[in-house]
């Protein structure tokens, strides 16, 4: 009986090890292998700026849903890695200059994120991440132009939806945390308007396959929740629900973007 228990324990350890290896292999971020993929990865940098703010606020509130503290570290590492890979591509001088600017903006932000989250740092952090977001967007647009293809532009638009999903999340998380942002409603309305407009553009694109259209319809259904919530006056928001819904939108739009990359 003891032997059986030991064998079972050994098999369990092996299974867990193999599963962890499989997960690492599945989620490992490979090197950029095309200009369209460069647009995709640069676009992800935009998303990460908003994801970091969301994680920072959730960790600051002591929330455990989605392990925001761990996710914060993972996204910081991802941002660092992609910066290196984009710099190594050396597409043209304009892109190189833009990537270098991203790096210079990122370093002081990284220092703040490595410390314990504090409410009185949140607004300054949001402002710094806004500047980094704009710079990362510039890099993505430059890469999209360098691609010279319809696929490059549609990857840019689709990839930006990932950022907007996390922008929705970060805006609401700061609100829940008690951060008094006088421009909250203005930012929310613009974010939602940009998201809805881009979804229409993607739905009408000739590059949208039946598989992509199905995923876009799913995202539209999830997004409708925020359209309804934005009209309510209660001001009561569930952080875990907001995180769950925006993460669902992020995953679907990431898959859509990958499908557009494959259409090149």
N, C-alpha and C positions, 0 to 999 in steps of 0.2 A: 504493500500500500504506500509506503514511503517512497519506493522507487517510482511508482506511477506519478505521485505528486511532483517529484523532482523532474521527471521527464516532461510533465505538463508545464512546469515552471520554465524549463529550458526552451521548450517550443514557443512559449509565450514571449520570452525575451527575444528569440530569433524573429518571430513574427513582427514584434514591435519595431525591431531594428530594420527589417526589410521594408516595413511600411514607412518609416521615417526616411529611408533612402529614396524610396519611390516618390514621396512627397517633395523631397528636396530636388530630385531630378525633374519633376513635373513643374515646379514653381521657380526653378533657377532662371535667372534672367540672362539669356545668351547674348553674345555680342551682336551689334547692329549689322545687318547683312544687306541692306538695300536703302535707297533714298526714301522710299515709302515707309520703311520701318523706322528710319531716322525721324520722319515726321511723327510717326506713332509714339516713339519713345520721348521725343522732345515735348509732345503733347501731354504725355503722362507727367512730365515735370510740373505742368500747370496744375494738374489734378492734385499732385502731392502737396503743393503749397496750401491748398484748402484742407486737405486731409490732415495735415500736421496741426492746423489750427483747431480742427474738430477734436483730434486726439488730445491736444493740450488742454482744451476746455473740459473734456470728459474726465481726464486724469485729475485735473484741478478740483473737480466736483467729487472725486473719489468714486466714480462710477466704474463698474467692472465689466459691463456688457461689451463684448468684443475685445477685451484686454487692451484698452487704449494706450497704456504705458508701453507695452511690448510693441504694439503696432507703430507707435511713434518712433521707436528705435529702428524698426525694420524699414519704415519709409524714409528715414534720414539716410540709412545705408544705401537704399535704392537711389535716392537723389544723387548721392556722392558718386555711385557707380556709373550712372547714366551720364553725368557731367564728364567723367573721364572718357567714356566711349564716344560721346559726341565730339569732344575735343580731338580725339584720335582720328575721326573721319576726315577732318580738314576739307570740307566741301568747297568753301570759297572764303575770301577774306571777310565778307560781311557776316557770315555764319560764325566764323572763328572769333570775331570781335564780340558778337552777341553772346556766345557761350562763355567767353572770358568775363563779360559783364555779369552773367548769371552767377559765376563762381565768386566774384567779389561781393555781390549782394548776399550770397548764401552764407559765407563764413561767419559774420556777426549773428545772423539768425540762428545758425547752428549752435553757437555758444549759449544763446538764451534757452533753446530747446533742451540742452543738456543739463539745465538746472531744474529744480522743482517748480511746477506750475504755480503762478501767483496771479490773482485777479488784477492787481495794479500794473501788471506787465502785459495784460491781454490786449489792450487797445493799441499799444505801441507795436506789439508783435503782429497784430492784424495789419497795421499800416505797412510794416516792413515786408510782410508776405504779399501784400497787394502790389508793392513795387516789384518784387521778385516775380510775381505772377505775370505782370505786364511784360517784363523782360523775357520770360520764358515763352510767352505768346509770340513775341517778336521773333524769337529764334525759330519757333514752329512755322510761322508764316514765311520766313526766309527759306527754310528748308522746303516748304510746300512749293514755293516759286521755283526753287532750284530743280525740283523734280520734273517740272514742265509737263505734268500729266494731270488728267482729270481725277485719277485715283489719289494723287497726292493732296489735292484740295479737299476731296470728300473725306479722306482720312483725318485731315486737319479739323473739319467740321464735326465729324463723329467723335474724334478724340476729345474735343473741347466739351462735349456733353458730359464726359466723365468728370471734368473739373467742375462744371455747373452743378452736378449732383452733389458733390462734396462742398461746394459753396453754400448750397441750401442747408446742408447739415451743419456747417460751421456757424452760419448766421443764427440758426435756431439754438445751437449749443451755447453760444455766447449769451443769447437772450435768457436761456434757462439758468445760466450761471449767475445772472444778475448784472451783466455788463451793460451799462447804459450807452447804447450806440444810437445817437440822434438820427442817423441815416439808415437805420435798420429797415424801415418800410421801403424806402427808395431803392436800397440795394436788393431787397427781396423781390420787389416788382420787376426790376430790370433783369435779375437772374432768371426769374420765371418766364419773362417775355422772351429772353434770348434762347432759353431752352425750348420753348414751344415753337418758335420760329425755325430753329435748326432741325427739330424733329420733322417738320413739314418739308424742309429742303431734302432731308435724307429719304423720307418716304417717297418723294417725287423723283429721286435720282434713278437714272437708268442702270446704275451699278448696284442697286438694291435688289438682291436675289430674293426668292420666296422665303428662304431661311432668314435673311436679314429683316425682311418685312414682318415676319412673325415675331421676331425679337423686339422690333420697334413698337409693335402693337402692345406687347407686354409692358414695355417701359411707359408707354402713353397711359396705360391703365393705372400704373403705380403713381405716375406724376399727377394724375387727376386728384389724388388725395391731398397733395400740397396746394392745388388750385382751390380746393374746398376749404382747407385749413386756413389759407391766407385771407379768406373772406370772413372768418369767425372773429368775434371780438373777445372771446373768453381769455385768450392769452395763456391757456394751459397746454403745455406741450410735453409729451412723453419722450424723454431722451432716448430710451431704448427703441421705441417705435420709429422715431425719426432716423436713428442710426440704421435700423434694420431695413427700412424702405429705401433710404439713399444708397445703402450698400448694395441692395438688389439692383437699383438703377445703374450703379457703377459697374457691377459685374456684367450685366447685360450689354451695356454700351462698350465695355472693353472687348467683349466677344464680337460685337458688331464691328468695331474698329479693326480687329484682327482679320475678320472676314473681308473687309474692304482692302486691307493690305494684301491679302491673298489674290485679290482681283487684278493686281497690277499687270 
